[in-house]
């Protein structure tokens, strides 16, 4: 079986992501791999042409990024107390695109992420970041779904 030197774990901090993280951490431990934990801040809709009183879009973006950093810190404190071989990344952009870019940049051997298992109209309207990563990534992808 292939050795994994770098495993990228993509998280949106949801219950599904937390469940999938158990697999990512177990594999990182087993292969003594670097665990790269990535959260992508979905680029906000461009509202700069609209007048909204008392809101600075620059400060809004900064607040969103600061909130994501705090969530990442909390996530790491809760789940990585005895594992030190990891790096965290907070990236702005389109989630599937940024996940693939970071995997390439890090020469990741595997991407692990949770999936929500949407179906029907919900899936058609919103799609799936995990599905897009699976379809477009040159790096192998493991998706983990929370059991029902």
OpenMM code with the backbone's topology and positions (N, CA, C; nanometers):
from openmm import Vec3, app, unit

residues = "UNK UNK UNK UNK UNK UNK UNK UNK UNK UNK UNK UNK UNK UNK UNK UNK UNK UNK UNK UNK UNK UNK UNK UNK UNK UNK UNK UNK UNK UNK UNK UNK UNK UNK UNK UNK UNK UNK UNK UNK UNK UNK UNK UNK UNK UNK UNK UNK UNK UNK UNK UNK UNK UNK UNK UNK UNK UNK UNK UNK UNK UNK UNK UNK UNK UNK UNK UNK UNK UNK UNK UNK UNK UNK UNK UNK UNK UNK UNK UNK UNK UNK UNK UNK UNK UNK UNK UNK UNK UNK UNK UNK UNK UNK UNK UNK UNK UNK UNK UNK UNK UNK UNK UNK UNK UNK UNK UNK UNK UNK UNK UNK UNK UNK UNK UNK UNK UNK UNK UNK UNK UNK UNK UNK UNK UNK UNK UNK UNK UNK UNK UNK UNK UNK UNK UNK UNK UNK UNK UNK UNK UNK UNK UNK UNK UNK UNK UNK".split()
positions = [
    Vec3(0.0837, -0.1183, 0.0000),
    Vec3(0.0000, 0.0000, 0.0000),
    Vec3(0.0883, 0.1247, 0.0000),
    Vec3(0.0394, 0.2292, -0.0583),
    Vec3(0.1102, 0.3554, -0.0696),
    Vec3(0.1338, 0.4188, 0.0673),
    Vec3(0.2495, 0.4789, 0.0818),
    Vec3(0.2765, 0.5588, 0.2015),
    Vec3(0.2161, 0.6965, 0.1816),
    Vec3(0.1585, 0.7496, 0.2854),
    Vec3(0.1018, 0.8833, 0.2814),
    Vec3(0.1924, 0.9733, 0.3645),
    Vec3(0.2534, 1.0723, 0.2995),
    Vec3(0.3412, 1.1656, 0.3702),
    Vec3(0.2676, 1.2918, 0.4109),
    Vec3(0.1701, 1.3315, 0.3282),
    Vec3(0.0917, 1.4508, 0.3572),
    Vec3(-0.0550, 1.4211, 0.3292),
    Vec3(-0.1379, 1.4424, 0.4295),
    Vec3(-0.2827, 1.4228, 0.4160),
    Vec3(-0.3489, 1.5577, 0.4374),
    Vec3(-0.4299, 1.5991, 0.3416),
    Vec3(-0.5038, 1.7243, 0.3548),
    Vec3(-0.6443, 1.6907, 0.4018),
    Vec3(-0.6847, 1.7537, 0.5112),
    Vec3(-0.8205, 1.7379, 0.5624),
    Vec3(-0.8928, 1.8696, 0.5445),
    Vec3(-1.0043, 1.8679, 0.4716),
    Vec3(-1.0842, 1.9888, 0.4492),
    Vec3(-1.2022, 1.9875, 0.5446),
    Vec3(-1.2228, 2.0991, 0.6127),
    Vec3(-1.3303, 2.1066, 0.7106),
    Vec3(-1.4162, 2.2308, 0.6932),
    Vec3(-1.5437, 2.2150, 0.7204),
    Vec3(-1.6330, 2.3310, 0.7307),
    Vec3(-1.6824, 2.3430, 0.8755),
    Vec3(-1.6209, 2.2675, 0.9646),
    Vec3(-1.6511, 2.2648, 1.1083),
    Vec3(-1.7896, 2.2076, 1.1388),
    Vec3(-1.8475, 2.1366, 1.0470),
    Vec3(-1.9784, 2.0744, 1.0687),
    Vec3(-1.9614, 1.9413, 1.1414),
    Vec3(-2.0740, 1.8830, 1.1808),
    Vec3(-2.0730, 1.7503, 1.2440),
    Vec3(-2.0121, 1.6467, 1.1483),
    Vec3(-2.0454, 1.6578, 1.0201),
    Vec3(-1.9903, 1.5641, 0.9214),
    Vec3(-1.8385, 1.5756, 0.9138),
    Vec3(-1.7890, 1.6995, 0.9177),
    Vec3(-1.6442, 1.7197, 0.9134),
    Vec3(-1.5769, 1.6629, 1.0378),
    Vec3(-1.6374, 1.6853, 1.1524),
    Vec3(-1.5787, 1.6325, 1.2760),
    Vec3(-1.5713, 1.4804, 1.2721),
    Vec3(-1.6764, 1.4172, 1.2195),
    Vec3(-1.6768, 1.2718, 1.2090),
    Vec3(-1.5648, 1.2255, 1.1148),
    Vec3(-1.5532, 1.2902, 0.9998),
    Vec3(-1.4507, 1.2543, 0.9012),
    Vec3(-1.3099, 1.2772, 0.9557),
    Vec3(-1.2958, 1.3746, 1.0456),
    Vec3(-1.1647, 1.4052, 1.1010),
    Vec3(-1.1049, 1.2845, 1.1743),
    Vec3(-1.1892, 1.2047, 1.2355),
    Vec3(-1.1386, 1.0844, 1.3026),
    Vec3(-1.0606, 0.9949, 1.2075),
    Vec3(-1.1080, 0.9834, 1.0856),
    Vec3(-1.0389, 0.9040, 0.9841),
    Vec3(-0.9085, 0.9714, 0.9426),
    Vec3(-0.9125, 1.1020, 0.9229),
    Vec3(-0.7930, 1.1755, 0.8822),
    Vec3(-0.6836, 1.1641, 0.9881),
    Vec3(-0.7213, 1.1818, 1.1139),
    Vec3(-0.6236, 1.1745, 1.2216),
    Vec3(-0.5675, 1.0330, 1.2356),
    Vec3(-0.6524, 0.9324, 1.2251),
    Vec3(-0.6064, 0.7935, 1.2349),
    Vec3(-0.5063, 0.7615, 1.1242),
    Vec3(-0.5345, 0.8081, 1.0042),
    Vec3(-0.4418, 0.7818, 0.8921),
    Vec3(-0.3122, 0.8600, 0.9095),
    Vec3(-0.3212, 0.9832, 0.9559),
    Vec3(-0.2004, 1.0623, 0.9780),
    Vec3(-0.1121, 0.9958, 1.0844),
    Vec3(-0.1753, 0.9431, 1.1885),
    Vec3(-0.0992, 0.8730, 1.2932),
    Vec3(-0.0341, 0.7465, 1.2364),
    Vec3(-0.1143, 0.6684, 1.1648),
    Vec3(-0.0651, 0.5404, 1.1127),
    Vec3(0.0553, 0.5596, 1.0210),
    Vec3(0.0491, 0.6596, 0.9356),
    Vec3(0.1560, 0.6807, 0.8380),
    Vec3(0.2560, 0.7876, 0.8816),
    Vec3(0.2393, 0.8404, 1.0029),
    Vec3(0.3244, 0.9481, 1.0534),
    Vec3(0.3319, 1.0609, 0.9505),
    Vec3(0.2164, 1.0954, 0.8972),
    Vec3(0.2059, 1.1950, 0.7911),
    Vec3(0.1771, 1.3330, 0.8480),
    Vec3(0.2144, 1.4341, 0.7712),
    Vec3(0.1737, 1.5700, 0.8012),
    Vec3(0.0242, 1.5804, 0.7745),
    Vec3(-0.0471, 1.6369, 0.8675),
    Vec3(-0.1913, 1.6575, 0.8515),
    Vec3(-0.2148, 1.8064, 0.8275),
    Vec3(-0.2559, 1.8399, 0.7068),
    Vec3(-0.2853, 1.9789, 0.6704),
    Vec3(-0.4356, 1.9985, 0.6837),
    Vec3(-0.4767, 2.0858, 0.7744),
    Vec3(-0.6185, 2.1088, 0.8001),
    Vec3(-0.6577, 2.2405, 0.7328),
    Vec3(-0.7522, 2.2310, 0.6390),
    Vec3(-0.7890, 2.3452, 0.5561),
    Vec3(-0.9357, 2.3818, 0.5771),
    Vec3(-0.9590, 2.5109, 0.5970),
    Vec3(-1.0957, 2.5642, 0.5982),
    Vec3(-1.1001, 2.6766, 0.4953),
    Vec3(-1.1998, 2.6701, 0.4082),
    Vec3(-1.2130, 2.7731, 0.3053),
    Vec3(-1.3313, 2.8629, 0.3396),
    Vec3(-1.3024, 2.9920, 0.3439),
    Vec3(-1.4079, 3.0908, 0.3634),
    Vec3(-1.4651, 3.1206, 0.2259),
    Vec3(-1.5888, 3.0816, 0.2069),
    Vec3(-1.6540, 3.1043, 0.0782),
    Vec3(-1.6511, 3.2527, 0.0471),
    Vec3(-1.6013, 3.2875, -0.0705),
    Vec3(-1.5943, 3.4295, -0.1049),
    Vec3(-1.7327, 3.4905, -0.0975),
    Vec3(-1.7459, 3.6016, -0.0247),
    Vec3(-1.8778, 3.6623, -0.0105),
    Vec3(-1.9291, 3.7196, -0.1419),
    Vec3(-2.0580, 3.7288, -0.1494),
    Vec3(-2.1215, 3.7904, -0.2649),
    Vec3(-2.0771, 3.9358, -0.2698),
    Vec3(-2.0511, 3.9854, -0.3878),
    Vec3(-2.0047, 4.1231, -0.4016),
    Vec3(-2.1215, 4.2195, -0.3832),
    Vec3(-2.1240, 4.2852, -0.2681),
    Vec3(-2.2304, 4.3795, -0.2363),
    Vec3(-2.1787, 4.5228, -0.2294),
    Vec3(-2.0600, 4.5465, -0.2816),
    Vec3(-1.9978, 4.6774, -0.2666),
    Vec3(-2.0747, 4.7888, -0.3358),
    Vec3(-2.1586, 4.7569, -0.4336),
    Vec3(-2.2373, 4.8587, -0.5012),
    Vec3(-2.3642, 4.8957, -0.4266),
    Vec3(-2.3958, 4.8206, -0.3213),
    Vec3(-2.5179, 4.8456, -0.2450),
    Vec3(-2.4871, 4.9310, -0.1236),
    Vec3(-2.5817, 5.0118, -0.0857),
    Vec3(-2.5646, 5.0926, 0.0347),
    Vec3(-2.6267, 5.0198, 0.1528),
    Vec3(-2.5434, 4.9892, 0.2482),
    Vec3(-2.5900, 4.9288, 0.3729),
    Vec3(-2.5299, 5.0130, 0.4841),
    Vec3(-2.6120, 5.0843, 0.5599),
    Vec3(-2.5582, 5.1752, 0.6607),
    Vec3(-2.4779, 5.1025, 0.7684),
    Vec3(-2.3695, 5.1654, 0.8086),
    Vec3(-2.2878, 5.1225, 0.9223),
    Vec3(-2.2156, 4.9893, 0.9011),
    Vec3(-2.1958, 4.9473, 0.7755),
    Vec3(-2.1224, 4.8233, 0.7528),
    Vec3(-2.0048, 4.8525, 0.6602),
    Vec3(-1.8871, 4.8157, 0.7047),
    Vec3(-1.7682, 4.8242, 0.6213),
    Vec3(-1.7397, 4.6827, 0.5723),
    Vec3(-1.7366, 4.6648, 0.4412),
    Vec3(-1.7155, 4.5303, 0.3882),
    Vec3(-1.5752, 4.4788, 0.4179),
    Vec3(-1.4787, 4.5698, 0.4264),
    Vec3(-1.3439, 4.5278, 0.4632),
    Vec3(-1.3431, 4.4724, 0.6056),
    Vec3(-1.4107, 4.5427, 0.6973),
    Vec3(-1.4128, 4.4935, 0.8351),
    Vec3(-1.4979, 4.3666, 0.8462),
    Vec3(-1.6010, 4.3549, 0.7642),
    Vec3(-1.6821, 4.2329, 0.7637),
    Vec3(-1.5974, 4.1128, 0.7229),
    Vec3(-1.5176, 4.1280, 0.6177),
    Vec3(-1.4295, 4.0193, 0.5741),
    Vec3(-1.3280, 3.9846, 0.6826),
    Vec3(-1.2740, 4.0881, 0.7494),
    Vec3(-1.1790, 4.0639, 0.8576),
    Vec3(-1.2458, 3.9891, 0.9729),
    Vec3(-1.3686, 4.0264, 1.0061),
    Vec3(-1.4416, 3.9591, 1.1141),
    Vec3(-1.4699, 3.8131, 1.0794),
    Vec3(-1.5057, 3.7879, 0.9542),
    Vec3(-1.5316, 3.6504, 0.9109),
    Vec3(-1.4036, 3.5686, 0.9218),
    Vec3(-1.2921, 3.6245, 0.8766),
    Vec3(-1.1645, 3.5530, 0.8840),
    Vec3(-1.1234, 3.5296, 1.0296),
    Vec3(-1.1413, 3.6287, 1.1150),
    Vec3(-1.1079, 3.6136, 1.2566),
    Vec3(-1.1946, 3.5052, 1.3213),
    Vec3(-1.3234, 3.5033, 1.2863),
    Vec3(-1.4126, 3.3990, 1.3373),
    Vec3(-1.3681, 3.2603, 1.2934),
    Vec3(-1.3250, 3.2479, 1.1682),
    Vec3(-1.2768, 3.1190, 1.1169),
    Vec3(-1.1494, 3.0765, 1.1900),
    Vec3(-1.0610, 3.1720, 1.2158),
    Vec3(-0.9376, 3.1397, 1.2891),
    Vec3(-0.9688, 3.0898, 1.4307),
    Vec3(-1.0648, 3.1539, 1.4962),
    Vec3(-1.1040, 3.1101, 1.6311),
    Vec3(-1.1652, 2.9702, 1.6272),
    Vec3(-1.2471, 2.9438, 1.5260),
    Vec3(-1.3062, 2.8095, 1.5129),
    Vec3(-1.1969, 2.7055, 1.4880),
    Vec3(-1.0974, 2.7401, 1.4078),
    Vec3(-0.9865, 2.6474, 1.3803),
    Vec3(-0.9077, 2.6212, 1.5077),
    Vec3(-0.8791, 2.7257, 1.5848),
    Vec3(-0.8062, 2.7083, 1.7106),
    Vec3(-0.8833, 2.6169, 1.8057),
    Vec3(-1.0125, 2.6410, 1.8185),
    Vec3(-1.0969, 2.5589, 1.9056),
    Vec3(-1.0984, 2.4137, 1.8574),
    Vec3(-1.1107, 2.3948, 1.7253),
    Vec3(-1.1112, 2.2613, 1.6663),
    Vec3(-0.9812, 2.1878, 1.7008),
    Vec3(-0.8679, 2.2564, 1.6856),
    Vec3(-0.7385, 2.1939, 1.7111),
    Vec3(-0.7201, 2.1614, 1.8587),
    Vec3(-0.7622, 2.2508, 1.9467),
    Vec3(-0.7521, 2.2253, 2.0908),
    Vec3(-0.8357, 2.1022, 2.1279),
    Vec3(-0.9543, 2.0919, 2.0703),
    Vec3(-1.0441, 1.9800, 2.1029),
    Vec3(-0.9954, 1.8467, 2.0469),
    Vec3(-0.9317, 1.8473, 1.9303),
    Vec3(-0.9051, 1.7207, 1.8600),
    Vec3(-0.7584, 1.6827, 1.8457),
    Vec3(-0.6666, 1.7736, 1.8754),
    Vec3(-0.5260, 1.7451, 1.8458),
    Vec3(-0.4346, 1.7615, 1.9663),
    Vec3(-0.4838, 1.7354, 2.0856),
    Vec3(-0.4039, 1.7604, 2.2043),
    Vec3(-0.2741, 1.6799, 2.2071),
    Vec3(-0.2713, 1.5603, 2.1491),
    Vec3(-0.1501, 1.4788, 2.1543),
    Vec3(-0.0918, 1.4502, 2.0158),
    Vec3(-0.1273, 1.5306, 1.9176),
    Vec3(-0.0744, 1.5147, 1.7814),
    Vec3(-0.0160, 1.6489, 1.7388),
    Vec3(0.1113, 1.6488, 1.7016),
    Vec3(0.1784, 1.7755, 1.6733),
    Vec3(0.2135, 1.7972, 1.5269),
    Vec3(0.2060, 1.6943, 1.4446),
    Vec3(0.2496, 1.7053, 1.3054),
    Vec3(0.1348, 1.7542, 1.2171),
    Vec3(0.0968, 1.8804, 1.2381),
    Vec3(-0.0126, 1.9368, 1.1581),
    Vec3(0.0126, 2.0838, 1.1300),
    Vec3(-0.0544, 2.1310, 1.0254),
    Vec3(-0.0561, 2.2725, 0.9895),
    Vec3(-0.2007, 2.3092, 0.9606),
    Vec3(-0.2343, 2.4352, 0.9842),
    Vec3(-0.3697, 2.4815, 0.9548),
    Vec3(-0.3652, 2.5927, 0.8508),
    Vec3(-0.4717, 2.5982, 0.7715),
    Vec3(-0.4825, 2.6987, 0.6666),
    Vec3(-0.6261, 2.7505, 0.6617),
    Vec3(-0.6408, 2.8823, 0.6640),
    Vec3(-0.7693, 2.9479, 0.6416),
    Vec3(-0.7552, 3.0198, 0.5073),
    Vec3(-0.8363, 2.9801, 0.4111),
    Vec3(-0.8220, 3.0336, 0.2756),
    Vec3(-0.9521, 3.0950, 0.2272),
    Vec3(-0.9463, 3.2120, 0.1643),
    Vec3(-1.0668, 3.2666, 0.1014),
    Vec3(-1.0798, 3.2117, -0.0404),
    Vec3(-1.2025, 3.1937, -0.0863),
    Vec3(-1.2206, 3.1502, -0.2244),
    Vec3(-1.3363, 3.0542, -0.2407),
    Vec3(-1.3321, 2.9843, -0.3519),
    Vec3(-1.4327, 2.8833, -0.3834),
    Vec3(-1.3829, 2.7521, -0.3226),
    Vec3(-1.4594, 2.6930, -0.2308),
    Vec3(-1.4071, 2.5802, -0.1529),
    Vec3(-1.3416, 2.4687, -0.2334),
    Vec3(-1.4096, 2.4118, -0.3316),
    Vec3(-1.3502, 2.2977, -0.4014),
    Vec3(-1.2203, 2.3376, -0.4714),
    Vec3(-1.2177, 2.4568, -0.5258),
    Vec3(-1.1016, 2.5056, -0.5984),
    Vec3(-0.9823, 2.5250, -0.5049),
    Vec3(-1.0058, 2.5884, -0.3905),
    Vec3(-0.8981, 2.6154, -0.2952),
    Vec3(-0.8454, 2.4869, -0.2314),
    Vec3(-0.9329, 2.3906, -0.2077),
    Vec3(-0.8903, 2.2618, -0.1515),
    Vec3(-0.7941, 2.1929, -0.2482),
    Vec3(-0.8308, 2.1896, -0.3752),
    Vec3(-0.7455, 2.1257, -0.4760),
    Vec3(-0.6138, 2.2017, -0.4920),
    Vec3(-0.6203, 2.3348, -0.4955),
    Vec3(-0.4968, 2.4150, -0.5079),
    Vec3(-0.4017, 2.3874, -0.3924),
    Vec3(-0.4551, 2.3854, -0.2708),
    Vec3(-0.3696, 2.3626, -0.1532),
    Vec3(-0.3125, 2.2212, -0.1553),
    Vec3(-0.3907, 2.1231, -0.1983),
    Vec3(-0.3411, 1.9853, -0.2070),
    Vec3(-0.2239, 1.9777, -0.3051),
    Vec3(-0.2369, 2.0450, -0.4176),
    Vec3(-0.1266, 2.0483, -0.5149),
    Vec3(-0.0041, 2.1180, -0.4559),
    Vec3(-0.0279, 2.2332, -0.3944),
    Vec3(0.0812, 2.3128, -0.3372),
    Vec3(0.1603, 2.2327, -0.2340),
    Vec3(0.0909, 2.1543, -0.1537),
    Vec3(0.1548, 2.0758, -0.0476),
    Vec3(0.2015, 1.9386, -0.0956),
    Vec3(0.1755, 1.9057, -0.2214),
    Vec3(0.2026, 1.7711, -0.2744),
    Vec3(0.1352, 1.6651, -0.1875),
    Vec3(0.0109, 1.6912, -0.1529),
    Vec3(-0.0647, 1.5979, -0.0686),
    Vec3(-0.0827, 1.4645, -0.1400),
    Vec3(-0.0805, 1.3587, -0.0618),
    Vec3(-0.1006, 1.2242, -0.1158),
    Vec3(-0.2466, 1.1825, -0.1099),
    Vec3(-0.3251, 1.2526, -0.0262),
    Vec3(-0.4648, 1.2163, -0.0068),
    Vec3(-0.5404, 1.3363, 0.0481),
    Vec3(-0.6636, 1.3529, 0.0020),
    Vec3(-0.7558, 1.4523, 0.0570),
    Vec3(-0.8654, 1.3746, 0.1286),
    Vec3(-0.8970, 1.4151, 0.2510),
    Vec3(-1.0063, 1.3525, 0.3259),
    Vec3(-1.1051, 1.4620, 0.3628),
    Vec3(-1.2335, 1.4330, 0.3403),
    Vec3(-1.3360, 1.5304, 0.3771),
    Vec3(-1.4682, 1.4606, 0.4025),
    Vec3(-1.5518, 1.5251, 0.4820),
    Vec3(-1.6853, 1.4732, 0.5081),
    Vec3(-1.7788, 1.5099, 0.3944),
    Vec3(-1.8864, 1.4358, 0.3854),
    Vec3(-1.9887, 1.4673, 0.2866),
    Vec3(-2.1242, 1.4594, 0.3542),
    Vec3(-2.2158, 1.5449, 0.3086),
    Vec3(-2.3468, 1.5518, 0.3725),
    Vec3(-2.4472, 1.4558, 0.3113),
    Vec3(-2.4199, 1.4057, 0.1935),
    Vec3(-2.5118, 1.3115, 0.1317),
    Vec3(-2.6440, 1.3735, 0.0920),
    Vec3(-2.6396, 1.4965, 0.0412),
    Vec3(-2.7632, 1.5596, -0.0062),
    Vec3(-2.8183, 1.4809, -0.1241),
    Vec3(-2.9484, 1.4913, -0.1430),
    Vec3(-3.0090, 1.4240, -0.2583),
    Vec3(-3.1203, 1.5110, -0.3139),
    Vec3(-3.1696, 1.4709, -0.4281),
    Vec3(-3.2837, 1.5387, -0.4885),
    Vec3(-3.2557, 1.6834, -0.5234),
    Vec3(-3.3576, 1.7667, -0.5065),
    Vec3(-3.3500, 1.9072, -0.5439),
    Vec3(-3.2423, 1.9807, -0.4648),
    Vec3(-3.2266, 1.9459, -0.3386),
    Vec3(-3.1238, 2.0086, -0.2558),
    Vec3(-2.9861, 1.9903, -0.3195),
    Vec3(-2.9591, 1.8693, -0.3688),
    Vec3(-2.8308, 1.8409, -0.4327),
    Vec3(-2.8165, 1.9183, -0.5641),
    Vec3(-2.9228, 1.9240, -0.6412),
    Vec3(-2.9191, 1.9954, -0.7692),
    Vec3(-2.8935, 2.1445, -0.7468),
    Vec3(-2.9591, 2.2034, -0.6480),
    Vec3(-2.9454, 2.3463, -0.6231),
    Vec3(-2.8115, 2.3838, -0.5606),
    Vec3(-2.7646, 2.3045, -0.4650),
    Vec3(-2.6464, 2.3427, -0.3897),
    Vec3(-2.5213, 2.2661, -0.4286),
    Vec3(-2.5372, 2.1523, -0.4970),
    Vec3(-2.4206, 2.0732, -0.5331),
    Vec3(-2.3497, 2.0231, -0.4103),
    Vec3(-2.2293, 1.9808, -0.4290),
    Vec3(-2.1528, 1.9266, -0.3178),
    Vec3(-2.0067, 1.9617, -0.3379),
    Vec3(-1.9490, 2.0269, -0.2390),
    Vec3(-1.8059, 2.0561, -0.2468),
    Vec3(-1.7278, 1.9262, -0.2591),
    Vec3(-1.7641, 1.8258, -0.1792),
    Vec3(-1.6934, 1.6981, -0.1843),
    Vec3(-1.7024, 1.6362, -0.3240),
    Vec3(-1.8198, 1.6412, -0.3830),
    Vec3(-1.8362, 1.5838, -0.5171),
    Vec3(-1.7483, 1.6561, -0.6189),
    Vec3(-1.7427, 1.7880, -0.6087),
    Vec3(-1.6593, 1.8650, -0.7022),
    Vec3(-1.5112, 1.8338, -0.6819),
    Vec3(-1.4691, 1.8179, -0.5576),
    Vec3(-1.3298, 1.7818, -0.5313),
    Vec3(-1.3008, 1.6437, -0.5895),
    Vec3(-1.3902, 1.5487, -0.5678),
    Vec3(-1.3703, 1.4137, -0.6208),
    Vec3(-1.3576, 1.4171, -0.7731),
    Vec3(-1.4453, 1.4929, -0.8377),
    Vec3(-1.4451, 1.4969, -0.9848),
    Vec3(-1.3233, 1.5683, -1.0428),
    Vec3(-1.2723, 1.6701, -0.9751),
    Vec3(-1.1704, 1.7561, -1.0357),
    Vec3(-1.0289, 1.7380, -0.9803),
    Vec3(-1.0143, 1.6691, -0.8698),
    Vec3(-0.8834, 1.6589, -0.8052),
    Vec3(-0.7927, 1.5560, -0.8720),
    Vec3(-0.6667, 1.5945, -0.8935),
    Vec3(-0.5684, 1.4969, -0.9412),
    Vec3(-0.5160, 1.4109, -0.8248),
    Vec3(-0.5492, 1.4520, -0.7025),
    Vec3(-0.5067, 1.3820, -0.5816),
    Vec3(-0.6206, 1.2888, -0.5386),
    Vec3(-0.5908, 1.1665, -0.4958),
    Vec3(-0.6978, 1.0788, -0.4478),
    Vec3(-0.7766, 1.1443, -0.3336),
    Vec3(-0.9068, 1.1179, -0.3319),
    Vec3(-0.9969, 1.1792, -0.2331),
    Vec3(-1.0738, 1.0695, -0.1608),
    Vec3(-1.0775, 1.0821, -0.0292),
    Vec3(-1.1582, 0.9912, 0.0531),
    Vec3(-1.2682, 1.0745, 0.1153),
    Vec3(-1.3929, 1.0380, 0.0891),
    Vec3(-1.5055, 1.1079, 0.1513),
    Vec3(-1.5644, 1.0180, 0.2585),
    Vec3(-1.6078, 1.0813, 0.3665),
    Vec3(-1.6624, 1.0082, 0.4808),
    Vec3(-1.7989, 1.0672, 0.5129),
    Vec3(-1.8969, 0.9808, 0.5192),
    Vec3(-2.0328, 1.0220, 0.5505),
    Vec3(-2.0712, 0.9722, 0.6887),
    Vec3(-2.1379, 1.0568, 0.7654),
    Vec3(-2.1834, 1.0175, 0.8980),
    Vec3(-2.2868, 0.9064, 0.8811),
    Vec3(-2.2730, 0.7948, 0.9548),
    Vec3(-2.3722, 0.6880, 0.9414),
    Vec3(-2.5095, 0.7345, 0.9941),
    Vec3(-2.6139, 0.6845, 0.9308),
    Vec3(-2.7511, 0.7221, 0.9726),
    Vec3(-2.7933, 0.6476, 1.0957),
] * unit.nanometer
topology = app.Topology()
chain = topology.addChain("A")
for resn in residues:
    res = topology.addResidue(resn, chain)
    for name in ("N", "CA", "C"):
        topology.addAtom(name, app.Element.getBySymbol(name[0]), res)
